[in-house]
């Protein structure tokens, strides 16, 4: 409460006190503004730098978005090419399988034809062998018939030879 008394000049300033306070403030202001222009310039430079950095950041962001779009396009293109390669590989696989099946069928046909030809050859060989045996047997029978003819009873001899041939055929 002491400060509120009328004797304290700060609360009731006089005109002289206001004048000197204003004069000192103006002098200090001029002094500081004259000698510390560098601070104001530095603040302005810093503001310009920040504005430029923000502009560059916006440009970088736009460029990044453009790159992201390009990346997505490249990914889609790569996926498309990958699908094309896979479909081509599947087509090649199907062709190779079909070719293998065709070659297998061709080999099977050749083997069957060779087996059939071998069967025919063996049948011919057996036929010729049987014909040779029959011919040889006929010659033997004829020789023996002629020998029996000279001796007499050839009917019983022919029957015995036929029976022996049947036994040979059953054994063979």
C-alpha positions in Angstrom: 0.0 0.0 0.0 2.9 2.2 0.3 3.3 2.2 -3.4 -0.1 3.5 -3.9 0.6 6.6 -2.0 0.6 9.9 -3.8 4.3 10.4 -3.1 5.3 7.6 -5.5 5.9 9.3 -8.9 5.6 6.2 -11.2 1.9 5.8 -10.7 1.3 9.5 -11.3 3.8 10.3 -14.0 4.7 13.8 -14.7 5.1 15.2 -18.2 8.8 15.4 -17.8 9.0 11.7 -16.9 6.9 10.8 -19.9 9.0 12.9 -22.2 12.4 11.5 -21.0 11.0 7.9 -21.1 9.8 8.3 -24.7 13.0 10.0 -25.7 15.2 7.2 -24.3 12.9 4.6 -25.8 13.2 6.2 -29.3 17.0 6.5 -28.9 17.4 2.9 -27.9 15.1 1.9 -30.7 17.1 3.8 -33.3 20.4 2.5 -31.9 19.2 -1.1 -31.9 17.7 -0.8 -35.4 20.9 0.8 -36.8 23.4 -1.6 -35.3 21.3 -4.8 -35.3 20.0 -4.7 -38.9 21.8 -8.0 -39.4 19.4 -9.7 -37.0 16.4 -8.4 -39.0 18.1 -9.4 -42.2 19.0 -12.8 -40.7 15.3 -13.3 -39.7 14.2 -12.3 -43.2 16.7 -14.6 -44.8 15.6 -17.4 -42.5 12.0 -16.8 -43.5 12.9 -16.8 -47.2 14.9 -20.0 -46.7 11.9 -21.7 -44.9 9.5 -20.5 -47.7 11.9 -21.9 -50.3 12.3 -25.2 -48.4 8.5 -25.5 -48.2 8.2 -24.9 -51.9 10.9 -27.4 -52.6 9.2 -29.9 -50.3 6.0 -29.4 -52.2 7.8 -30.0 -55.5 9.5 -33.1 -54.1 6.1 -34.3 -52.8 4.6 -33.8 -56.3 7.6 -35.5 -57.9 7.3 -38.4 -55.4 3.6 -38.8 -56.3 4.6 -38.8 -60.0 7.2 -41.5 -59.2 4.7 -43.5 -57.2 2.4 -43.4 -60.2 5.2 -44.5 -62.5 6.1 -47.2 -60.0 2.6 -48.5 -60.0 2.5 -48.4 -63.8 5.8 -50.3 -64.0 4.5 -52.9 -61.4 1.3 -53.4 -63.5 3.4 -53.7 -66.6 5.7 -56.2 -65.0 2.8 -58.2 -63.7 1.3 -58.2 -67.2 4.5 -59.4 -68.7 4.8 -62.0 -66.0 1.4 -63.3 -66.8 2.3 -63.3 -70.5 5.4 -65.3 -69.8 3.5 -67.7 -67.7 0.8 -68.2 -70.3 3.5 -68.7 -73.0 5.2 -71.2 -70.7 1.9 -73.1 -70.3 1.4 -73.1 -74.0 4.9 -74.4 -74.6 4.3 -77.0 -71.9 1.0 -78.1 -73.6 2.8 -78.3 -76.9 5.6 -80.4 -75.5 3.2 -82.7 -73.8 1.2 -83.1 -77.1 4.5 -83.7 -79.0 5.5 -86.3 -76.4 2.2 -88.0 -76.6 2.4 -88.0 -80.4 5.9 -89.4 -80.3 4.8 -92.0 -77.7 1.8 -93.0 -79.9 4.1 -93.2 -82.9 6.6 -95.4 -81.0 3.7 -97.6 -79.8 2.5 -97.9 -83.3 5.9 -98.8 -84.6 6.4 -101.4 -81.8 3.0 -102.9 -82.5 3.8 -103.0 -86.2 7.1 -104.6 -85.5 5.5 -107.1 -83.1 2.8 -107.9 -85.8 5.5 -108.3 -88.4 7.5 -110.5 -86.1 4.4 -112.6 -85.4 3.8 -113.0 -89.1 7.4 -113.9 -89.7 7.3 -116.5 -86.9 4.0 -117.9 -88.3 5.6 -118.2 -91.7 8.6 -119.8 -90.2 6.4 -122.3 -88.3 4.4 -122.9 -91.4 7.5 -123.5 -93.4 8.9 -125.7 -90.6 5.6 -127.7 -90.5 5.6 -128.0 -94.2 9.2 -129.2 -94.1 8.4 -131.7 -91.4 5.3 -132.8 -93.4 7.4 -133.1 -96.5 10.1 -134.9 -94.7 7.6 -137.2 -93.1 5.9 -137.7 -96.5 9.3 -138.6 -97.9 10.0 -141.0 -95.0 6.5 -142.6 -95.3 7.0 -142.9 -99.1 10.4 -144.5 -98.6 9.0 -146.9 -96.0 5.9 -147.5 -98.2 8.1 -148.4 -101.0 10.1 -150.6 -98.7 6.9 -152.3 -97.4 5.4 -152.4 -100.9 8.2 -154.6 -101.7 7.4 -156.6 -98.5 3.6 -156.5 -98.7 1.2 -155.2 -95.9 1.5 -151.4 -96.3 -2.0 -150.4 -94.9 -1.1 -151.2 -91.4 2.2 -149.4 -91.9 0.5 -146.2 -93.1 -1.8 -146.2 -90.1 1.1 -146.7 -87.7 3.0 -143.8 -89.4 0.0 -141.5 -89.1 -0.4 -142.3 -85.4 3.3 -141.6 -84.8 3.0 -138.3 -86.6 0.0 -137.4 -84.4 2.0 -138.2 -81.4 4.8 -136.0 -82.6 2.4 -133.1 -83.2 0.9 -133.5 -79.7 4.4 -133.4 -78.2 5.5 -130.4 -80.3 
